[in-house]
């Protein structure tokens, strides 16, 4: 398993390089000019200097090479410096100068060229780190809630198939599949915010939890965006869980286990469930990057100041460096969770060997 994991990690390097090249070339073909928002009173020669300062006057292959260096070499060092500083402030590390951008002899900060957003003129990864906690709170919690609801529903629907519970679950999952987030979100806002007045319609990203009252406010504002995203997750995973359980409930090993006198709970929850989780793991692992795509719409509906809203804002502003960075982060997540799914296969099914 370790050899397979290392081999897949090495294989992912050329895969990600190819994906980055495709994304870069496609975005280079996109129309628009970063100087379009500059006032008309600015002289053309000044605009040209601003364009050259952003690196737009260089050949495409030079721009791509510099972006690779910034993304894979400069930004990880900046993140490492930030993480080291934060751990030192928490008292977890001694007072040591670990910064890679500070000259140990003179103490001066070395100049470093980072990936700059055309819209905000600030480092892109700093903005991503600021927005990421909000997205993780909403998207991560919604995915966990969806999985915790979907797996028990799928198990019981398969065990009591064609029952009233199974038919009701099938109807609800079809509704979850059919209704997109851009319809579910405004519908919940009209019902629970406008009509009933129970929940806030706008997510306050500046809210800080300090006591029970502030925690209650945070919980109330997270209910609707979490439920919108969790509905799709529950609908998808519960159907896969039900189908996998039905396939395994009729297998010979299940009849053998029952003939040996094992408890029905042990047969279903131990033997059948473990074999049924193999295809479901694929859906769960590969669905994690996809849920971020759904969060793009949901974050804009509820005004969640996260990664999804950042990507949509960058698209409207023609901020190509920001769009490319966020798109490539999504690609990294897809490759990573594919690897996680393959590793979990071997842990769940002893018959699967990669060596």
C-alpha positions in Angstrom: 0.0 0.0 0.0 2.8 2.4 0.8 4.5 1.7 -2.5 1.3 2.3 -4.4 0.7 5.6 -2.5 4.2 6.8 -3.3 3.8 5.7 -7.0 0.5 7.6 -7.3 2.0 10.7 -5.7 4.8 10.7 -8.2 2.4 10.1 -11.0 0.2 13.1 -9.9 3.1 15.5 -10.5 3.0 15.3 -14.3 -0.8 15.1 -14.2 -1.0 18.4 -12.3 1.6 20.1 -14.5 -0.5 19.2 -17.6 -3.7 20.4 -15.9 -2.0 23.7 -15.0 -0.8 24.2 -18.5 -4.2 23.6 -20.0 -5.8 26.0 -17.5 -3.2 28.6 -18.2 -3.6 28.4 -21.9 -7.4 28.5 -21.8 -7.4 31.6 -19.6 -4.9 33.3 -21.9 -7.5 33.0 -24.6 -10.2 34.7 -22.5 -11.1 38.2 -23.6 -10.5 41.2 -21.4 -7.8 43.5 -20.2 -6.7 44.0 -16.6 -6.2 47.7 -17.4 -9.9 48.1 -18.4 -10.8 49.4 -14.9 -8.1 52.0 -14.9 -9.5 55.5 -15.2 -9.4 57.0 -18.7 -7.3 60.0 -17.4 -4.3 57.7 -16.9 -1.9 58.1 -19.9 -1.3 55.2 -22.2 2.4 55.0 -21.3 1.5 54.6 -17.6 -0.9 51.9 -18.4 1.8 50.1 -20.4 4.2 50.3 -17.4 1.4 48.9 -15.1 0.8 46.1 -17.6 4.5 45.3 -17.7 4.7 45.4 -13.9 2.0 42.6 -13.8 4.2 40.5 -16.2 1.9 40.8 -19.2 4.5 42.1 -21.5 6.5 38.8 -21.5 6.0 35.7 -23.7 3.4 33.2 -22.6 5.9 30.5 -21.7 7.8 32.9 -19.4 4.5 33.9 -17.7 3.6 30.2 -17.2 7.1 29.4 -15.8 7.0 32.3 -13.4 3.5 31.2 -12.2 4.8 27.7 -11.6 7.7 29.0 -9.5 5.4 31.2 -7.5 2.7 28.6 -6.9 5.0 25.6 -6.1 8.0 27.2 -4.6 7.4 30.8 -3.3 3.9 30.4 -1.9 4.6 27.2 0.1 7.6 29.0 1.8 5.4 31.9 2.6 2.8 29.6 4.1 5.5 27.8 6.1 6.7 31.1 7.5 3.2 32.1 8.4 2.6 28.7 10.1 5.9 28.9 12.0 5.1 32.4 13.2 1.6 31.4 14.4 2.9 28.3 16.2 5.5 30.5 17.9 2.9 32.9 19.0 0.9 30.0 20.5 4.0 28.9 22.4 4.5 25.6 20.6 7.9 26.5 19.1 11.0 28.3 20.6 12.0 31.8 19.5 13.9 30.8 16.4 14.3 32.7 13.1 12.8 30.2 10.6 11.8 32.7 8.0 13.0 31.8 4.5 12.7 35.4 3.3 14.9 37.0 6.0 18.6 37.3 5.4 20.2 35.7 8.5 23.3 38.0 8.2 21.6 41.4 7.8 18.1 40.7 9.0 16.6 42.4 6.0 13.6 40.9 4.2 14.5 39.5 0.8 12.3 40.7 -2.1 10.1 38.0 -3.5 7.6 38.0 -6.3 4.3 36.5 -5.3 1.2 35.8 -7.4 -0.7 39.1 -7.4 -4.4 39.6 -7.9 -5.2 42.0 -10.7 -8.3 43.2 -8.9 -7.0 43.8 -5.4 -3.3 44.2 -6.2 -2.5 41.9 -3.2 -1.1 38.4 -2.9 -3.6 35.8 -3.9 -2.8 33.2 -1.4 -3.2 35.7 1.5 -6.8 36.3 0.3 -7.4 32.5 -0.1 -6.2 31.9 3.5 -8.5 34.6 4.7 -11.5 33.2 2.9 -10.8 29.5 3.4 -12.1 29.2 7.1 -15.6 30.4 6.1 -15.8 27.9 3.2 -14.6 25.0 5.4 -17.1 25.9 8.1 -20.1 25.9 5.7 -19.0 23.3 3.1 -17.2 20.9 5.4 -20.0 20.9 7.9 -22.6 20.4 5.2 -20.7 17.4 3.8 -20.4 15.8 7.2 -24.1 16.3 8.0 -25.0 14.9 4.5 -22.9 11.8 5.1 -24.2 11.2 8.6 -27.8 11.4 7.3 -27.3 9.6 4.0 -25.6 6.4 5.3 -28.3 5.4 7.9 -31.1 6.2 5.4 -29.4 4.1 2.7 -28.9 1.2 5.0 -32.4 1.1 6.3 -33.9 1.7 2.9 -32.1 -1.3 1.5 -32.9 -3.5 4.5 -36.6 -2.5 4.3 -36.7 -2.1 0.5 -40.1 -1.2 -1.1 -41.4 -0.2 2.3 -43.1 3.1 3.0 -39.8 4.4 4.4 -37.9 3.4 1.2 -40.5 5.0 -1.0 -40.5 8.2 0.9 -36.7 8.2 0.9 -36.7 7.7 -2.9 -39.1 10.6 -3.4 -37.0 12.9 -1.2 -33.7 12.0 -2.9 -35.2 12.6 -6.3 -36.3 16.0 -5.2 -32.8 16.6 -3.9 -31.3 15.6 -7.2 -33.7 17.6 -9.3 -33.7 21.0 -7.5 -30.4 23.0 -7.9 -28.9 25.1 -5.1 -29.8 28.4 -6.8 -33.5 27.5 -6.4 -33.3 25.8 -3.0 -31.4 28.7 -1.4 -33.8 31.5 -2.4 -36.8 29.3 -1.5 -35.5 28.7 2.0 -34.8 32.5 2.4 -38.4 33.3 1.3 -39.9 30.7 3.7 -37.7 30.9 6.8 -36.4 34.5 6.6 -39.0 36.6 4.8 -42.2 34.8 5.8 -41.5 33.2 9.2 -38.5 35.4 10.2 -36.8 32.5 12.0 -33.4 32.6 10.3 -31.1 35.3 9.0 -30.9 35.5 5.2 -27.3 36.9 5.1 -24.3 35.1 6.6 -22.3 37.5 8.7 -18.6 36.5 8.2 -17.4 39.0 10.7 -19.3 37.4 13.6 -17.1 36.0 16.3 -18.2 33.3 18.8 -17.3 34.3 22.3 -20.1 32.9 24.5 -23.3 30.9 24.3 -25.4 33.7 22.8 -22.9 34.4 20.0 -22.7 30.6 19.3 -26.4 30.5 19.0 -26.3 33.4 16.4 -23.6 31.5 14.5 -25.6 28.3 14.6 -28.8 30.0 13.3 -27.0 31.7 10.4 -25.4 28.4 9.3 -28.6 26.3 9.2 -29.8 27.4 5.7 -26.5 27.3 3.7 -25.5 24.0 5.4 -28.9 22.4 4.7 -28.9 23.5 1.0 -25.6 21.8 0.4 -26.3 18.8 2.6 -29.5 18.1 0.7 -27.6 17.2 -2.5 -25.0 15.2 -0.6 -27.7 13.2 1.2 -29.6 12.5 -2.0 -26.6 11.2 -3.9 -24.9 9.1 -1.2 -28.1 7.6 0.2 -28.9 6.2 -3.3 -25.5 4.7 -3.7 -25.6 3.3 -0.2 -29.0 1.7 -0.9 -27.9 0.1 -4.2 -24.7 -1.3 -2.7 -26.5 -2.7 0.3 -29.1 -4.4 -1.9 -26.4 -6.0 -4.0 -24.7 -7.5 -1.0 -27.7 -8.6 1.0 -28.4 -11.3 -1.6 -24.9 -12.7 -1.7 -24.0 -16.2 -0.6 -21.8 -15.1 2.3 -24.8 -13.3 3.9 -26.9 -16.5 3.8 -23.9 -18.4 5.2 -23.5 -15.9 8.0 -27.2 -16.2 8.9 -27.1 -20.0 8.7 -24.3 -20.0 11.3 -26.6 -18.2 13.7 -25.0 -14.7 13.7 -27.2 -11.9 14.9 -29.0 -10.0 12.2 -27.4 -6.8 13.4 -23.9 -8.3 13.0 -24.7 -9.6 9.6 -25.9 -6.3 8.3 -23.8 -3.8 10.1 -20.5 -5.7 10.0 -20.3 -8.0 7.0 -22.7 -6.4 4.5 -21.9 -2.8 5.4 -18.1 -3.1 5.0 -18.4 -4.6 1.5 -21.1 -2.0 0.6 -18.9 0.9 1.6 -16.4 0.3 -1.2 -18.4 2.0 -4.0 -19.8 4.5 -1.5 -16.2 5.6 -0.6 -15.7 6.6 -4.2 -18.7 8.8 -4.2 -17.8 10.4 -0.9 -14.1 11.0 -1.8 -14.8 12.4 -5.3 -17.8 14.4 -4.1 -15.7 16.5 -1.8 -14.2 18.7 -4.6 -17.7 18.7 -6.3 -19.3 20.1 -3.3 -17.0 23.2 -3.5 -18.5 23.7 -7.0 -22.0 23.8 -5.5 -20.8 26.1 -2.8 -20.0 28.8 -5.4 -23.7 29.3 -5.9 -24.7 28.8 -2.3 -22.1 31.2 -1.0 -23.4 33.9 -3.3 -27.0 33.3 -2.4 -26.3 33.6 1.4 -23.5 36.1 1.0 -20.9 33.8 2.6 -17.5 35.5 2.1 -15.7 32.3 1.1 -13.8 30.7 -1.8 -16.9 30.3 -4.0 -17.8 33.9 -3.9 -14.2 34.9 -4.4 -14.0 32.8 -7.6 -17.2 34.3 -9.0 -16.1 37.8 -8.2 -12.8 37.1 -9.9 -14.6 35.9 -13.0 -16.7 39.0 -13.3 -13.6 41.2 -12.8 -11.5 39.3 -15.3 -8.9 38.6 -12.6 -7.1 35.8 -14.5 -4.4 35.0 -11.8 -7.1 34.6 -9.1 -9.2 32.4 -11.4 -6.3 30.2 -12.4 -5.1 29.8 -8.8 -8.5 28.8 -7.5 -9.2 26.5 -10.4 -5.9 24.8 -10.0 -6.5 24.3 -6.2 -9.8 22.5 -7.2 -7.8 20.3 -9.6 -5.3 19.5 -6.8 -8.2 18.5 -4.5 -9.7 16.2 -7.2 -6.3 14.4 -7.7 -5.8 14.1 -3.9 -9.2 12.7 -3.2 -8.9 10.2 -6.0 -5.8 8.9 -4.3 -7.6 8.8 -0.9 -10.4 6.8 -2.5 -7.9 4.3 -3.9 -6.1 3.8 -0.6 -9.4 3.3 1.2 -10.3 0.5 -1.2 -7.5 -1.6 0.0 -8.4 -0.9 3.7 -12.0 -1.9 3.2 -11.5 -4.9 0.9 -8.6 -7.3 1.7 -9.0 -8.8 -1.8 -7.7 -5.6 -3.4 -3.9 -5.5 -3.6 -1.9 -2.9 -5.4 1.6 -4.4 -5.2 
